[in-house]
């Protein structure tokens, strides 16, 4: 059974301060994204800034200063209520700036430019010739196309790497599955895109999670009436979902804003509650944890860690699955602890001579050695934070596999 642990990664109360962990301050953080190095980017809506958090929790201001609109480098740039944030494979950060009706682009060196959009409205076109109306969410596919949840236009827009904006799906406010502009959304907010080009949408006012294929065919993955019931497909309920993310296995995760929960949807549409319960603030396990209106979420697939923008707690929360494999061979007895750890795991072996193999998340073997009965050490300190698997094999060829989580504290 999964062991879902929720903790505070950064932030404490409403305010603005750079710093480490709870020494930092955010004001209504809305969107989060993670790059390939595990760095977290936050659309700090109430502070009108884009913040950056290292894997060890050091918070700095990446771009933005006072409220307004200005392109520039770092704090010379200005935003008005940025909400969505996404990172491409080259480390460029895209920002949905809902109050300025623009999509901004930030290079890895902090140079901010206007990628698309001008004044509020609706128009397809190139760059600033295009118009959005309160764009809330952004996502980037493997080809560098940027998808936008154009909330008040009730549409999903697509921007090519050259800045050409078209309408990918949606028309007037409402609810309808269909292809392209035959489909309808009602204030879409969050977006995620998979490696096959399927786009997943948090359809806020329809209380549904929608799926759009690469050819523009819109279907309902899960959700129906407003509520917080778990279930499969349209039997499940959401209460104003805002954020959405995907893991490497194709599971969809949802920041369910008004139910104060993080929900999980399997590829076949089975919805469960991963964490959260009633409105409040509690770090803890699964439904013992509490959020105040979570808005954005992102998954670092290298480490398996999920980051949550906990909007009205003014914090960035972290979810780690610390569960172990349950398919343990009774004849092969051992203990391994702590898990997660900072890289050094203790192994207590009760079985006799045992061979240990360690694999990364991609199945590549990184270590192999033999241990005798008693206590020994598995040291992954020189490896990146992430999920690893250790396979124990005894002299009778009986095996067990344990999932390890190595994090940088």
N, C-alpha and C positions, 0 to 999 in steps of 0.2 A: 504494500500500500504506500502511496506517495506520502512523503513527509514534507509539507510545504511551509517553509519558514519565511516570515515577513519581518524585515528589519528596516531601520532608517539608514539610508546611505548618505544623505547630505541634507542640511537645512534643519531649522528648529521652529522659529515663528516668523511671522510676516516681517519683511524688511529687506535691506540690501546690504550684503557683505560678502566679500570673497573670503575664503578660508578653507579649512579642512573639516569634512564631516559636518557635525552639528554646530561648528563655529560659523559656517556659512549661513546666509539668509537668502530666501527667495520670496517673491510676492506673487502668489497665484501662478505657479509654473503650469504650463498647459501641455506642451508637446515634448517628447524625448526621442532621441535617435542614438544609435551606437555605430561607431565606425569599426573598421577591421582590426584596429589595435585595442579595442575595448574602451575607447574614450566615449563618454556620454555627452551629448549636446542637449541643452534645455532651452526651449522657448519660454523665457521668464516674462510672461505676459504683463503683469502689473508693474514690472520694472523697465519694460520696453527694451529688453536686452536679450542677447543670446549668450548663455553661459556654457562653460566647458568644465567637465569633471573627469579627472584621471581615474583609472581603475582603483587607485588607492584612496580616492575621495577628495582630492585637492580641487577646489572650485575656483575658477577664474572667470573674468568677463572676456568673452571672445569678440563681441561686437556690440555696439549700441551705447547710448549715453542718455541724454534727456529725451523726452517725448518729442516726436517730430518726424520729418522725412528728409534724409540726406544720405547719399552714397558717400563712401569714403573708406578709410582703413581703420579697423578696430573701433575705438571709442569716438572717432570722428564721424562715424555713421550714426543714423537715427532711425528708430522704428516707432510705430504706434501699435501697441497691443499685438505683438507677434504670437501666433498660436501653433501652427504646424511646423515641424522641422524634419528634414530627411537628409541623408548623406549618400553620395554616390561612391563608386569604387575608387575614384581618384581623390576622395577626401573633400570634395566640394559640398558645402552645406546649403540646402535650399530651404527658404523660410516662407510660409504662408502668412502674410501680413494683412489680417482681415480688415483693420480700420483704414489702412492706406490702399486697400484693394489691389495689392501687388504681390508678385512672387519675387523675392530677392535671392541673390546668389552670393555666397561668401566663399572665397578661395581658402585653401589651407593656411595662407599667410594672413587671413583676416580682411581681405579686400572685398568690400560690399558693393554690389551693383544691382541694378534693377533688371531682372531677367525677363519679366513680362508683366503687362498691366499698366494702367494709368489711373484715370478717375473711375469711380464706381459705375457699373453698368453691365451690359452684356454685348460682347463683340468678339468674334474670332478674328485672328490676324497675327501679325508678327511683332514680337516684342511689345513696345509701349502702344502699338496700335490696337492691341487686344484689351478687352475689359473684363473684369471680374466684379462680383458683388459679394463682399465678405468671404473671401477664400479662407477656409479653416484648416484643412489637412493637405499634406503633400506626401508623395511616395515616388521613389525612383526605381525604374526597372534596370535590367542588366545591360540594356542598350543605351542608357542615359536619358530615356524619355521620362519626363516628370508628369505625374498625374496630380490633379488638384480637385479637392472637394470644394466646389464653388457653392457654398452653402445657400446664400439667398437667391441664387439663380437656379437652385435645385438640380444642378448638373455636375457631371464629372468631366473635367476638361483634360486635354492632353497637350503637353508642350514638347516638341522635339528638341534635341540638343542645340539646334540652330534658332530656337525661340519661336517656332511656328505653333500657334495655339489653335486647336480645333475642339469641337464638342464630341467627346467620346461616347457619352450616354446621358440620357435624361432630357426632360423638356419642361413642362410646367409642374408645379407642386402637386403631389399626389402619390399614389402607390399603384404601380403596374410593372410586371415583368414584361420583357420584350427585348427587341434588338435596337441598339442605338437610341435615337430620339423617340422611339415608341415606348421606351421605359419611362417610369416616373420615380422620383425621389422626393423626400420631404425634409429639407434641411440636412443634407449629408455632411458629416463632420470629419471622420477619420478614414484613412486609407492605408492599405498595405498591398504589395504586389509580389507575386511569387516568381520563381525562375522561368515558369512557362508563360508569363505575361498575363496571368489571371489577376484581376484587381478585386480586392475585398473592401467593402464599404460599410462603415457604421452609419446606418440610415436613422439619424437621431429621432426625428418626430414620427417615423413609422415603426420605431422600436424593433427593427429588424437588421440582420446582417445580410447584405446582398453580395452576390458574386457576379463579376463581369468577365467573360472570356476575352481572349486577345482579339476576337472578331466582334466584340461589342454586345454579345448576348447576355442579358441580365436575368438572373434567377434569384430566388430567395433561399439562402443557405439555412437560416434559422431565425426564429422569432415570429410572433404574431401579435397578440394583444399585449398591452402594457402590463408589466409585473416583473417578478423575479423567479419564476418557476423554472427548474431544470427540466429537461426533456429532450426529445429528438425532433429536429426540424421545426415546423410551425407549432408544435406542442410546447416548445420552450417560450419563455417570456424574457424580455429585456425592458429596462426602464431608462430610456434615453441614453443609449450607448454612444460614447464619444470617441474613444481611442481604439485602435486595432493593430495587431501585430501577428506575425507568422513565425513558427519555429521550423527547424530543418526537416521535421517529419510531416509538415503540412497541417499541423494543428493551428487553429485560429484562436487568439486570445483577445478579450474585449474588456475595456475599461467601461463598466456599466455605471454611468455617472450617478443617477438618482437611486440606484439600489446599493451603491457604495460597495460594489463587489468587483472582483476580477473573475471573468467567466472563461471557460475553455470550450471550444467546439472542435470535435474530431472531424476528419475529412468526410465522414458519413453523416455529419450534422448532429451528433450527440452532444448536448450542452450540459456541463456541470459547473458548479461553483468552485473555483480554485482557492480563493481567499476572500475574506471580508464578510461583513454581516450588517450590523446597524451602523448608523452615522457616528463617527467618533475617531479617536486615535488610540490604537493599541498595536504595538509590535507583538507578534506571536505566531502561532501555528494555524494555518488554514483559516477556518471561519472564526477562530478566536481573535484574529487580527481585525482591526477596524480602519476604515478610510473615511475621509470627508470629500466626497465627489471626485474620484479619480478621473482624469481626463486623457492622458497620454500614456502609452506604454511601448517599450522596445525590448527586443531580446538579443542578447549577445550569444549567437549560436555557437561560438567557440567555447564559451564557459558555461552556457546553459542558464546564465543569470538573467532575470527579467527586471527591468527598471520601470517604475511607475511614477508619473507626475501626480502627486496627491494634492490636488488643486487648493482646497480650503484648509489643508494642514500645512501648506507652504513648505512641503518637503518632497524630496525624491526618495522613494522607498525601493527596497530591493527584495525580490523573491528568489529563493534558492530551494530546489528540490533536493533534500538530503536523504532521500529514501535509498535503500540498498536493494539488490536483487533478492527476490523471495524464492528463487529456484535453487536452494542450497542442498547439496548432497550431505546426508546425515553422517556419513563416514568420514567426511573431511571437515574437521572442526578447527576454527581459528577465530580470532577477533582482530579487527583493524580499527584504529581510532587515533585522533579525533577525525571526524568526517562531517563537514568540510574541515580543511586545515590550511595552513600557510605554506604547505609543501612537504612537511615531514609527518609521515604516518607511522604509528607504532603497529607492529604485527605481533600477535601472540599466537603461536602455532602449537596445537596440541596433537598433531597427526604424525610427526616424524619427518623424514626428508620430503620436502615439497618443492616443486618447481614453480616459479612465479614469472608470469609474462605480463607486461604492462602495455596497453594499447591506447592511442589517442582516439578522439571522437570519430576520426575518419577510418579507423581500423588498422592504422599503421603501428607495428610493434616498435616500441621505443626502448624497452628494457627486458632483460631475461637473466634470471639467476636462480640459484638454489638456496633454500633456507632449511635449517635443522629445527628440531623441536626447541621451543622456548620463545624468547622475545627477540625481535629484530626490527630494523628500521627500513622503511621505504622512503627514499628522499627524492622528491620531485621539485625541489627548490629552484633548480636551473631550468625548469620548463615553464611555459606560459600558463597563466591562469586558465582553467577550463575543466572540462569533464574528462576523466580518464577511466579506463576499465582494467582491473587487475584480475588475471586468471590464475587460479591455484590448481595444480595438478599433482596428485600423489603417486606413489609407486604402483598403485593398482589402476592408474589411468582414470581415476575419478576426478572430476573437475567441478569447480564452482567459479562464478564470475561475480565480482562486486563492482559497483559503480563508485568511483571516488570523485570528489570535487575539490580541486585545488584553487584557492582564492588568495589574493593579496590583501591582507588586513591593513 
